[in-house]
Amino acid sequence: MRLQNCQARVRELSTQVTTLQEAFAEESRISKLMAELAQEREGSVESGVDGGVSPTTAGIEAEKLHTLDRPRSPASTGQATVTMRPQDLPRSPSRSGTPSGPTLLGASVHHLRTAFLDEVHSAGHDWTATLRDVRIVVVQMLGATARSSRDGRMGAAYVDLLQGEDSVGQATHILSCSWETSVREVAEALDHHCCSLNLPPERTYIWMSCLCVNQFTPRCVRSGCAACTIGEPITPVEPPTEDYNMLIRAIGKLLVLLCPWESPYYLTEVRCVGELFIALSLGPSSCELAAVTPPGEAARLRASLLDGGGNDVSAAWKAFASVQIECCEPYEPSAVGGDEQMLGYMTRAGASYSLVNFKVASFLHMWLATAAEGHVRQLLASARLHGEAAARACDLVGWLLREVCLHHRAAAMLQDGLQLSLKTGGADVEAPSKPSLFLCLGSMASRQCGTPSEALEAAESKKTAMEHSGTLKSTAGVALLSSLAMSRWSSGDQSGTLEALLEAKDICNETKTLESPDGAALLRNIGIVKWYRADCDGGLEDYMQAKLICQRTGTFSSLSSIGLLLTIGFAKADRGDADGMLKAFEETRRLYDCHGTLETPSAATLLATMGVARGNCGDHVAALEAYGQARQIRERTQTMCSPAGAVLARNIGIAMAAVGRRPAALEAYREAQRLREQAGFLATAAGAGLLTSLGLALSEGGDRQAAVEVCREAKHIFEFSRTLHTSTAQALLGRLSDLELDA
C-alpha cells in the first residue's frame, strides 16, 4: 500500500514538473521575443526610423495577429504616446480620410465584455485572471507582432489593434483600477455602469493604461529614456503623472473600480490612490468622478444591509478612513520609479500625504453612504427589507449620510427608521398599500414591477391613456399620478415629481377629496419634495395643512401621524424654531409610546433629538434625561460604537458643560473621541466639531498644551474639508490663536 502511494505521489510530482517546464519555456519564449523587439527598437533609433506605417505594412501586421488566434482586424490609424504630448496624441480618421483632430482612443465596453474576454480564454486563462495575469500573455503578445502606427516600430498598444466603431473610438471614460482586478470584474462593472445610466456599450469607450499605452515604449524618466531590459519582460508602462493630469482633463470622466467593495484592492496601490486624488483635485468642472462595482459586489452590499446590522458597512467605512498612500505598495519592485514619480508630483503640488488620504477617504465615504442609501431605498420599495432589520438599516445609513453632510437625506432616512421601528414593538404596521403614500423622502413604499425606468415608462403611458379617455380627474387618476411621482422621484426628476403631485392635489380639490387621510398624505408628500428642494417655508405650510386635515378627520392619533410630526419637527428645526421643534417631537414621543417600543436604535435617535430640542430651549436638565435614556438604548442594542453614539456622547458633554459639570463634560468629549477613532469617524466635519468642543474644554480645564494639539488637529480637518468659513471653525481659530499667544 505504501509503495502504491509513493508511486502515485511520484506521478503527481512528475506532472507538476512537466507543467513548470512548459511554463518556463513559455516565459523564455516571451523574454526572447521582448529582447528582439528591444534590439529592433534600438536599431531603428540609430538608423533614424521614425515614421508612419503604410497601408501595406498594416495589412501584413494584421495577418500576423491572425496567427495568434485573434480575429483579423487591421490596426487603427493612431496611438497615444507614453508622454502624451498634444502633438503625439492618436488621431482618429474622419469620414473624408483626413485627421479630425487629437483624440484619445479607448476600447468599447462592448468589446471588453465580449472579444477581450474571448482573447483571455484563448490564451489559457479563465475570466478570474487579473489584469496582471493577462498583461503579457494577452495584451503584450497581441501587440508584439504589430508595428506601431505612431512611430513605425515593432510593438503596438492593444487599442491600436482594434477596428470598427463598435470596438474602438474616442475615449469617453478613464477606468482607474488595481492590477489585481479580474477581467470579469472589469467587464461586469463597466457593463453594469452602462446599464445603470442607459449608456450604449458599443459607444462607451474606456481608456485603460494597460490597453491604451504602448507597453513596448521605453519608460520615460526626467533624466532620459530608459531602454527596455534585454531578455526580461517589459514592466507595465504608465503615463507620467503630469500627463495623467492632462489625460483626465482631456477625457473628463473617471471611473473608479472598487472591488471587493468593503476592502478594495484599489487602496493598496500608490498609482490608484494618486490617480483618484488628481481627479478630485481637478474638481467636478474638469472631471466627472464616479465609483463603479460589479453587480455581484452590489448584491453583497445589499445582503449586508438586509439583516439591518450593517457590520460590513461599518467595517468598510473604517477601512476607507485608514487609507495611507505612503504605506501603499508598488505594483512590482521594477515599477517603483513610477510610484515615486506619483508621490513626487503630489509633493511638488503642495499636497501632503495627510491631505491626499483625507480627500480619498472622503470620496469613498460619500460613495459608501449614498450607495447604501440607494440599496436601502430599493429594498424598502420591494418589501424585501422590513421590520426591525429595516429600522436598523435606516438608522445606520441615516447617520452615515449625516457624517458626509447630506443632512436632508439623513433626516429622511432617520425618519423612515422611526416609523419602521414601530413594527418591532408589536404594532400592526404594514407597508402602505397605495402608491400615494411615501414612507419619507424618496421612499415611496409601493411595489413596482420591472426596473425603475420601466415603471416610469409604464406610468407615463397610463397617464397619457387616461388623459385621452378623460378619466384622469378621478380617484384612480390621483393614484396614478402619485405612482408617476414615485417613478419620477426614483429617476432623480424632482421637478417632475412635484408637478405630478400638484396635479394630483388639483384633482383632489376639484373632486372634493382632499379632506381625507389620503389627502393629508398627499400634502405631506408635496411638503417633503418642497423641503428637499430647499423650499422649507412652502414645505412647512403643506405639513401644517396636512396636520389640520388629520385632526378634522379624527386620524391624528394614527401611526401615519408620527411621520407627519417628524417632518414638522425637522422643518421647524431648519427654521430655527426650537419651541416648535420640541413640541412636534414631544407629540411624536407620546404617539410612539402608544404604538411602539423604545428599545430600538431609531427610538434612541428620537430621544436624542428630543434632548437637542430641549437643550435648544434652555432646559439642559431635561436634555440630559433624554440623552440618558437614549444612551441606555444604544448600549442595550449594541449601537453605541457608531457615529450616532459619538454624537450622543458629545451632546451629553455639551449639556454637562451647560449645567456646570465640566469634568463630566470633558469625560463625555473624550468618550466621543474614542468612539470616533474606533469606528473611523474622526476625520469628518462632525469629528472636527467634536475636537473643537474637546479643545475648548481642555483649555478651560487648564491643560493648554493638550488643548493646542487638539485644536490644531481640528483645524487641519476643517482645512482639508474646506469648511474654515463655518461658525464652528471660526470660533476654533479664535480660541487657537489665543492659546498659541499664551503659550
C-alpha positions in Angstrom: 0.0 0.0 0.0 2.8 2.4 0.9 4.6 1.6 -2.4 1.4 2.4 -4.3 1.1 5.7 -2.5 4.7 6.6 -3.3 4.2 5.7 -6.9 1.1 7.9 -7.1 3.0 10.7 -5.5 5.9 10.4 -8.0 3.4 10.5 -10.9 1.8 13.7 -9.4 5.2 15.4 -8.9 6.2 14.4 -12.4 3.1 16.1 -13.8 3.8 19.2 -11.8 7.4 19.3 -13.1 6.2 19.0 -16.7 3.8 21.9 -16.2 6.5 24.0 -14.7 8.9 23.2 -17.5 6.2 24.3 -20.0 5.6 27.5 -18.1 9.4 28.2 -18.0 9.6 27.5 -21.8 6.7 29.9 -22.5 8.3 32.6 -20.3 11.7 32.1 -22.0 10.0 32.5 -25.4 8.3 35.7 -24.4 11.5 37.1 -22.9 13.3 36.3 -26.2 10.7 38.0 -28.2 10.8 41.0 -25.9 14.6 41.1 -26.3 14.3 41.0 -30.1 11.8 43.9 -30.0 14.1 45.9 -27.8 17.0 45.3 -30.2 14.9 46.3 -33.1 13.9 49.5 -31.4 17.5 50.3 -30.6 18.4 49.7 -34.2 15.5 51.9 -35.5 16.6 54.7 -33.2 20.2 54.5 -34.5 19.0 54.5 -38.2 16.6 57.3 -37.6 13.5 55.4 -38.4 10.5 57.4 -37.0 7.7 57.4 -39.5 4.2 56.1 -40.1 3.1 52.7 -41.3 2.0 52.2 -44.8 -1.3 50.5 -45.5 0.6 47.5 -46.9 2.6 47.1 -43.7 -0.5 47.5 -41.6 -2.1 44.7 -43.6 0.9 42.4 -43.0 0.8 43.0 -39.3 -2.9 42.2 -39.3 -2.1 38.8 -40.8 0.4 38.2 -38.0 -2.3 38.9 -35.5 -4.4 36.3 -37.1 -1.8 33.7 -36.4 -2.2 34.4 -32.7 -5.8 33.1 -32.8 -7.2 36.7 -32.8 -9.9 37.7 -35.2 -8.4 39.6 -38.1 -8.5 43.3 -37.5 -6.1 45.9 -39.0 -4.6 48.4 -36.7 -6.3 51.7 -36.2 -4.6 54.8 -37.5 -3.3 56.3 -34.3 -2.0 55.6 -30.8 -1.2 57.8 -27.8 2.4 58.1 -26.9 3.6 57.4 -23.4 4.3 61.1 -22.7 1.0 62.0 -24.4 2.1 65.4 -25.6 -0.7 67.1 -27.7 1.2 66.6 -30.9 1.6 62.9 -30.1 -2.0 62.1 -29.3 -3.6 59.5 -31.6 -5.8 60.8 -34.3 -9.0 59.1 -35.3 -9.7 59.1 -39.1 -12.5 61.3 -40.2 -15.0 60.2 -42.8 -13.2 62.1 -45.5 -9.9 60.4 -44.6 -8.3 63.5 -43.1 -7.4 63.7 -39.4 -10.3 65.1 -37.4 -8.1 66.3 -34.5 -6.4 64.9 -31.5 -8.3 62.1 -29.7 -7.5 59.5 -27.1 -8.6 56.1 -28.2 -10.4 53.7 -25.9 -11.8 50.2 -26.2 -15.6 50.0 -26.1 -17.4 48.3 -23.2 -19.0 46.0 -25.7 -15.5 44.9 -26.9 -14.2 44.4 -23.4 -17.2 42.2 -22.3 -17.0 40.1 -25.5 -13.9 39.9 -27.7 -11.5 40.7 -24.9 -12.8 38.0 -22.6 -12.6 35.6 -25.5 -9.0 36.5 -26.0 -8.2 35.9 -22.4 -9.9 32.5 -22.6 -7.9 31.6 -25.8 -4.7 32.5 -24.0 -5.4 29.8 -21.5 -6.9 31.9 -18.7 -10.3 31.9 -17.2 -12.2 35.2 -16.5 -10.9 35.3 -12.9 -7.5 36.1 -14.3 -6.3 39.5 -13.1 -5.0 42.4 -15.3 -1.6 41.5 -14.0 -2.0 37.9 -15.3 -3.1 38.8 -18.8 -0.8 41.8 -19.3 1.9 39.7 -21.0 0.0 36.7 -22.4 -2.8 38.7 -24.0 -2.1 42.4 -24.2 1.6 42.4 -25.0 1.6 39.2 -27.1 -1.1 40.5 -29.4 0.7 43.8 -29.8 4.2 42.3 -30.0 4.0 41.3 -33.7 2.2 44.5 -34.8 4.1 47.6 -35.9 3.1 50.8 -34.1 1.2 53.2 -36.3 2.7 56.1 -34.2 6.4 55.5 -34.7 6.6 52.6 -37.2 8.5 50.4 -34.7 7.6 46.9 -33.7 5.2 46.7 -30.8 1.8 48.4 -30.6 -0.8 49.2 -28.0 -3.7 46.9 -27.7 -6.2 49.6 -28.6 -4.3 50.2 -31.9 -5.2 46.6 -33.0 -9.0 47.2 -32.8 -11.2 48.2 -35.7 -14.7 49.3 -36.1 -16.7 51.8 -34.0 -18.3 49.1 -32.0 -14.9 48.2 -30.7 -12.8 51.4 -30.6 -13.3 55.1 -30.6 -12.6 58.4 -28.9 -12.3 57.6 -25.1 -15.4 58.7 -23.2 -14.2 57.5 -19.8 -11.0 56.6 -18.0 -11.0 53.5 -15.8 -8.8 53.6 -12.8 -8.4 50.2 -11.2 -6.0 47.9 -9.5 -3.8 45.4 -11.3 -5.3 42.8 -9.0 -8.8 43.3 -10.5 -10.0 40.4 -12.6 -11.0 40.8 -16.2 -14.5 39.6 -15.3 -14.8 42.3 -12.7 -13.7 45.0 -15.2 -16.2 43.8 -17.8 -19.1 43.4 -15.5 -18.6 46.7 -13.6 -18.4 48.6 -16.9 -21.4 46.8 -18.3 -23.4 47.5 -15.1 -22.4 51.2 -15.2 -23.7 51.4 -18.8 -27.0 49.7 -17.9 -27.5 52.0 -14.9 -27.1 55.2 -16.9 -28.6 53.9 -20.2 -25.2 54.3 -22.0 -24.8 52.2 -25.2 -21.9 49.8 -24.6 -20.8 50.0 -28.2 -20.3 53.8 -27.9 -18.9 53.9 -24.4 -15.1 53.9 -24.9 -12.8 53.1 -22.0 -9.2 54.4 -21.6 -7.1 52.0 -19.6 -3.3 52.3 -19.3 -2.7 48.6 -19.8 -4.7 48.7 -23.1 -4.1 52.2 -24.4 -0.5 53.0 -23.6 2.1 51.3 -25.8 3.6 48.8 -23.4 6.7 48.4 -25.8 7.7 52.1 -25.5 10.6 52.5 -23.1 9.7 54.2 -19.8 10.4 57.9 -20.0 12.0 59.5 -17.0 13.3 63.0 -16.4 16.9 62.0 -16.9 16.2 60.5 -20.3 14.7 57.5 -22.0 15.5 54.2 -20.3 15.7 51.3 -22.7 13.9 48.1 -22.0 16.0 45.5 -20.3 17.2 42.9 -22.7 15.9 39.4 -22.0 13.3 40.5 -19.4 9.6 41.0 -19.7 8.7 44.7 -20.0 7.3 46.2 -16.9 3.9 47.9 -17.1 4.2 51.4 -18.6 2.1 54.2 -17.1 1.9 57.8 -18.3 3.9 60.3 -16.4 1.8 61.9 -13.6 1.8 65.4 -15.2 0.4 63.9 -18.4 -2.2 61.9 -16.5 -3.4 65.2 -15.2 -3.8 66.3 -18.8 -5.4 63.0 -19.8 -8.1 63.4 -17.2 -8.8 66.9 -18.4 -9.0 65.7 -22.0 -11.4 62.9 -21.4 -13.3 64.5 -18.4 -14.8 61.3 -16.8 -13.1 58.9 -14.4 -14.5 55.7 -13.2 -13.0 54.2 -10.0 -13.5 50.4 -9.8 -13.9 49.2 -6.2 -13.7 45.5 -5.6 -14.2 44.0 -3.2 -16.5 46.8 -2.1 -15.6 46.7 1.6 -11.8 46.4 1.2 -10.8 47.3 -2.4 -7.5 46.3 -3.9 -7.6 49.8 -5.2 -6.5 51.3 -1.9 -3.3 49.2 -1.8 -1.6 50.7 -4.8 0.1 54.1 -4.9 -0.9 54.6 -8.5 -4.6 54.1 -7.9 -4.8 56.4 -4.8 -2.8 59.0 -6.7 -5.0 58.9 -9.8 -8.1 59.4 -7.6 -6.5 62.3 -5.8 -5.5 64.0 -9.0 -9.1 63.7 -10.3 -10.5 65.0 -7.0 -8.1 68.0 -7.1 -9.2 69.0 -10.6 -12.8 69.3 -9.4 -16.1 68.4 -10.9 -15.8 71.1 -13.6 -12.8 69.3 -15.1 -13.6 65.7 -14.2 -16.8 63.8 -13.5 -15.9 61.2 -10.9 -17.9 58.0 -10.2 -17.3 54.7 -8.3 -18.3 51.5 -10.0 -18.6 47.9 -8.8 -19.6 44.7 -10.4 -23.2 43.5 -9.9 -22.0 40.8 -7.6 -20.4 43.3 -5.3 -23.6 45.4 -5.3 -25.5 42.3 -4.3 -23.1 41.7 -1.5 -23.6 45.2 -0.2 -27.4 44.8 -0.3 -27.0 41.5 1.6 -25.1 43.2 4.3 -27.9 45.6 4.8 -30.7 43.0 4.7 -30.1 41.9 8.3 -30.1 45.5 9.5 -26.7 45.1 11.3 -24.6 46.5 8.6 -21.4 45.2 10.2 -19.6 45.0 6.8 -20.7 48.6 6.0 -19.2 49.8 9.3 -16.0 47.9 8.6 -15.8 49.3 5.1 -16.1 52.9 6.5 -13.3 52.2 8.9 -11.1 50.7 6.1 -11.7 53.7 3.9 -10.8 56.0 6.8 -7.4 54.3 7.3 -6.1 54.7 3.7 -2.5 55.8 3.7 -0.8 56.4 0.3 2.6 56.5 2.0 2.1 52.9 3.0 0.8 51.6 -0.3 2.8 49.0 -2.2 4.1 49.5 -5.8 2.8 47.1 -8.4 6.2 45.3 -8.5 9.7 46.3 -7.5 10.7 47.3 -11.0 7.7 49.7 -11.1 8.7 51.6 -8.0 10.0 54.5 -10.1 6.5 55.3 -11.4 5.1 55.3 -7.9 7.9 57.6 -6.7 7.1 59.9 -9.6 3.4 60.0 -8.4 4.4 60.8 -4.9 6.9 63.4 -6.1 4.2 65.1 -8.2 2.0 65.4 -5.2 4.8 66.9 -3.2 5.5 69.5 -5.9 1.8 70.3 -6.0 1.9 71.1 -2.3 -0.2 68.1 -1.3 0.8 66.4 1.9 0.1 62.7 2.5 -2.5 63.7 5.1 -4.4 65.8 2.5 -4.3 63.0 -0.1 -5.5 60.4 2.4 -8.3 62.8 3.6 -9.6 63.6 0.1 -9.6 60.0 -1.0 -11.3 58.7 2.2 -13.9 61.5 2.0 -14.8 60.4 -1.6 -15.0 56.8 -0.6 -17.2 57.6 2.4 -19.5 59.7 0.3 -19.8 56.8 -2.2 -20.5 54.2 0.6 -23.1 56.4 2.3 -25.0 57.2 -0.9 -24.7 53.6 -2.3 -26.0 52.2 0.9 -28.9 54.7 0.9 -29.8 53.7 -2.7 -29.8 50.0 -1.8 -31.9 50.5 1.3 -34.5 52.5 -0.7 -34.7 49.8 -3.3 -35.1 47.1 -0.6 -37.8 49.1 1.2 -39.7 49.7 -2.1 -39.6 46.0 -3.0 -40.6 45.0 0.6 -37.6 42.8 1.0 -36.4 44.9 3.9 -38.9 45.3 6.7 -39.5 45.2 10.5 -36.6 45.5 12.9 -33.9 44.9 10.2 -35.4 47.8 8.1 -35.4 50.1 11.1 -31.8 49.3 12.0 -30.7 49.7 8.4 -32.4 53.1 8.1 -30.8 54.3 11.4 -27.3 53.1 10.3 -27.5 54.7 6.9 -29.1 57.9 8.1 -26.2 58.5 10.4 -23.7 57.7 7.6 -25.4 60.3 5.5 -25.2 62.8 8.3 -21.4 62.2 8.5 -21.0 63.2 4.9 -23.1 66.3 5.4 -26.1 65.2 3.4 -28.4 66.4 6.2 -31.7 66.4 4.4 -31.3 62.9 3.1 -30.0 61.8 6.6 -33.1 63.2 8.3 -35.4 61.5 5.8 -33.7 58.1 6.3 -33.8 58.5 10.1 -37.5 59.4 10.0 -38.1 56.2 8.0 -36.3 54.2 10.6 -38.5 55.7 13.3 -41.7 54.8 11.5 -40.5 51.3 10.6 -39.3 50.6 14.2 -43.0 50.7 15.3 -43.5 47.3 13.8 -40.8 45.9 16.1 -42.9 46.9 19.0 -45.9 44.8 18.0 -47.9 47.5 16.2 -49.7 46.3 13.1 -47.7 48.4 10.7 -47.6 47.2 7.1 -46.1 48.9 4.1 -48.7 51.3 2.7 -50.8 49.7 0.0 -51.4 52.8 -2.0 -48.7 54.5 -4.1 -49.8 57.9 -2.8 -48.0 57.2 0.5 -44.3 57.9 0.9 -42.6 56.4 3.9 -40.5 59.6 3.6 -38.2 61.4 1.3 -37.7 59.3 -1.8 -39.0 56.2 -0.2 -42.5 55.6 -1.6 -43.2 52.1 -0.5 -45.3 50.7 -3.3 -44.4 47.6 -5.2 -43.2 48.4 -8.6 -42.8 45.9 -11.4 -39.6 45.8 -13.5 -36.8 48.3 -13.4 -37.3 52.0 -12.3 -37.1 53.1 -15.9 -39.7 50.5 -17.0 -42.0 51.6 -14.1 -41.6 55.3 -15.2 -42.4 54.5 -18.8 -45.4 52.4 -17.9 -46.8 55.2 -15.6 -46.3 57.9 -18.3 -48.1 55.7 -20.8 -51.0 55.1 -18.4 -51.3 58.9 -17.7 -51.4 59.6 -21.5 -54.1 57.0 -21.9 -56.2 58.3 -19.1 -55.9 61.9 -20.4 -57.2 60.7 -23.8 -60.1 58.8 -22.3 -61.0 61.7 -20.0 -60.6 59.6 -16.8 -57.6 61.2 -15.2 -59.7 63.5 -13.0 -60.7 60.7 -10.6 -59.6 58.8 -7.6 -57.8 56.4 -9.9 -56.1 59.3 -11.6 -54.8 60.6 -8.3 -53.4 57.2 -7.5 -51.8 57.0 -10.9 -50.3 60.5 -10.6 -48.9 59.5 -7.2 -47.3 56.4 -8.7 -45.9 58.6 -11.5 -44.4 60.9 -8.9 -42.8 57.9 -7.2 -41.2 56.8 -10.5 -40.0 60.3 -11.4 -38.5 60.7 -7.9 -36.7 57.4 -8.3 -35.2 58.6 -11.6 -34.0 61.8 -10.0 -36.6 64.1 -11.6 -37.5 66.3 -8.6 -39.4 68.9 -10.7 -41.4 66.2 -12.4 -42.2 64.7 -9.1 -43.6 68.0 -7.7 -45.5 68.6 -10.9 -47.3 65.2 -10.7 -48.1 65.7 -7.0 -49.5 69.2 -7.5 -51.6 67.9 -10.4 -53.0 65.2 -8.1 -53.8 67.9 -5.5 -55.7 69.9 -8.1 -57.8 66.9 -8.9 -58.5 66.3 -5.2 -59.7 69.9 -4.9 -61.9 69.5 -7.9 -63.4 66.2 -6.7 -63.7 67.4 -3.1 -61.5 64.5 -1.8 -58.5 66.4 -0.3 -60.2 66.5 3.1 -59.3 62.8 3.8 -56.4 60.8 5.2 -55.1 60.2 1.7 -55.4 63.9 1.0 -53.3 64.6 4.1 -50.7 62.1 3.0 -50.6 63.7 -0.5 -50.0 67.1 1.1 -47.2 65.7 3.3 -45.6 64.3 0.2 -45.8 67.6 -1.5 -44.2 69.2 1.5 -41.4 66.6 1.5 -40.5 67.4 -2.1 -40.6 71.1 -1.5 -38.4 70.7 1.6 -35.9 68.6 -0.3 -35.8 71.4 -3.0 -34.9 73.9 -0.2 -38.4 75.4 -0.1 -38.7 75.0 3.7 -41.4 77.5 4.1 -43.6 76.0 1.4 -43.0 72.5 2.8 -43.9 73.5 6.3 -47.1 75.1 5.0 -48.2 71.8 3.4 -47.2 69.9 6.5 -49.4 72.1 8.7 -52.3 71.8 6.3 -52.0 68.0 6.4 -51.9 68.1 10.2 -55.2 70.1 10.3 -56.8 67.6 7.9 -55.7 64.7 10.2 -57.2 66.5 13.2 -60.5 67.2 11.5 -60.8 63.7 10.2 -60.0 62.1 13.6 -56.8 60.4 12.3 -54.2 62.5 14.1 -53.5 59.8 16.7 -52.9 57.2 14.0 -49.5 55.8 13.1 -49.2 57.8 9.9 -49.3 61.0 12.0 -45.9 60.0 13.5 -44.2 60.5 10.2 -46.0 63.8 9.7 -45.0 65.1 13.1 -41.4 64.1 12.4 -41.3 66.1 9.2 -42.9 69.1 11.0 -40.2 68.8 13.8 -37.3 68.7 11.3 -38.8 71.6 9.3 -39.2 73.7 12.5 -35.5 72.9 13.3 -34.4 74.1 9.9 -36.1 77.4 10.5 -34.5 77.7 14.0 -37.9 77.3 15.8 -36.7 75.4 18.9 -40.1 75.6 20.6 -42.0 74.3 17.6 -39.4 71.6 17.1 -39.7 70.5 20.7 -43.5 70.5 20.6 -43.5 68.3 17.5 -41.1 65.8 18.9 -42.9 65.6 22.2 -46.1 64.8 20.4 -44.2 62.2 18.4 -42.9 60.6 21.6 -46.4 60.3 23.0 -47.7 58.6 19.9 -44.5 56.4 19.9 -45.3 55.2 23.4 -48.8 54.3 22.4 -47.9 52.3 19.3 -44.3 51.1 19.5 -41.4 50.5 21.8 -38.4 52.5 22.9 -36.0 49.5 22.6 -34.7 50.2 19.1 -31.8 52.3 17.7 -34.4 54.5 16.0 -36.1 55.2 19.3 -32.7 56.2 20.7 -32.4 58.7 17.7 -35.8 60.1 18.6 -34.9 60.6 22.3 -31.5 62.1 21.4 -33.3 64.6 19.0 -35.7 65.5 21.8 -32.7 66.1 24.0 -31.3 68.5 21.4 -34.6 70.3 21.2 -34.8 70.6 25.0 -31.3 71.9 25.1 -32.0 74.5 22.4 -34.9 75.7 24.6 -32.5 76.1 27.6 -33.7 73.1 29.6 -30.4 71.2 29.8 -31.5 69.1 32.8 -34.4 67.7 30.7 -32.0 67.3 27.8 -29.7 65.1 30.0 -32.6 63.0 31.0 -33.5 62.3 27.3 -29.8 61.7 26.5 -29.5 59.2 29.3 -32.5 57.2 28.1 -31.0 57.3 24.5 -27.7 56.0 25.8 -29.2 53.1 27.7 -31.0 52.0 24.4 -27.7 52.4 22.4 -25.9 50.2 24.9 -28.6 47.6 25.0 -28.8 47.4 21.2 -25.0 47.5 20.9 -25.0 50.6 18.7 -23.1 52.9 20.9 -19.8 52.4 18.9 -21.1 54.3 15.9 -21.4 57.9 14.7 -24.8 58.0 16.5 -23.2 57.0 19.7 -20.4 59.6 19.3 -22.8 62.4 18.6 -24.8 61.4 21.6 -21.7 61.4 23.8 -20.8 64.9 22.5 -24.3 66.2 23.2 -24.1 64.8 26.7 -20.8 66.7 27.1 -22.4 70.0 25.9 -25.3 69.6 28.3 -22.9 68.7 31.2 -20.9 71.9 30.5 -24.2 73.9 30.4 -25.1 72.8 33.9 -21.6 73.5 35.2 -20.3 69.9 35.4 -17.1 70.5 33.4 -15.2 67.3 34.5 -18.1 65.2 33.4 -18.3 67.2 30.1 -14.6 66.6 29.4 -15.1 62.9 30.1 -18.0 62.8 27.6 -16.0 64.5 24.9 -13.1 62.1 25.5 -15.5 59.2 25.1 -16.9 60.7 21.9 -13.4 61.0 20.5 -12.6 57.4 21.3 -15.8 56.2 19.7 -15.0 58.1 16.5 -11.4 56.9 16.4 -12.5 53.3 16.9 -15.1 53.5 14.1 -13.1 55.7 11.7 -15.3 58.7 12.0 -12.9 61.3 13.4 -11.7 62.9 10.2 -15.1 64.3 9.3 -16.8 67.7 9.7 -18.6 66.3 12.7 -15.3 65.0 14.1 -13.8 68.4 13.7 -16.7 69.9 15.7 -16.1 67.4 18.4 -12.4 68.2 18.6 -13.3 71.8 18.8 -15.5 71.2 21.9 -12.8 69.0 23.4 -10.2 71.6 22.8 -12.3 74.3 24.5 -13.0 72.0 27.4 -9.3 71.3 27.8 -8.3 74.9 27.8 -11.0 75.8 30.3 -9.6 73.0 32.5 -6.1 74.4 32.3 -4.5 71.8 30.1 -3.4 74.3 27.4 -0.8 72.1 25.7 -3.3 69.3 25.1 -5.9 72.0 24.0 -3.5 73.4 21.4 -2.8 69.9 20.0 -6.5 69.0 19.7 -7.4 72.4 18.2 -4.7 72.1 15.6 -6.0 68.7 14.6 -9.5 70.1 14.3 -8.1 73.0 12.2 -6.4 70.5 9.8 -9.8 68.7 9.3 -11.6 72.0 8.7 -8.9 73.0 6.2 -9.0 69.7 4.3 -12.8 69.8 4.1 -12.7 73.4 3.1 -15.1 74.4 6.0 -13.0 77.0 7.7 -15.7 79.5 6.9 -18.2 77.9 9.2 -19.0 79.5 12.6 -17.6 76.5 14.5 -14.3 76.7 12.6 -14.1 80.4 13.1 -14.6 80.0 16.9 -11.9 77.4 16.9 -9.4 79.6 15.1 -10.0 82.4 17.5 -9.5 80.1 20.5 -6.4 78.5 19.0 -4.9 81.9 18.3 -5.4 82.9 22.0 -3.9 79.6 23.2 -0.8 79.9 20.9 -0.2 83.5 22.1 -0.4 82.4 25.7 2.0 79.6 25.0 
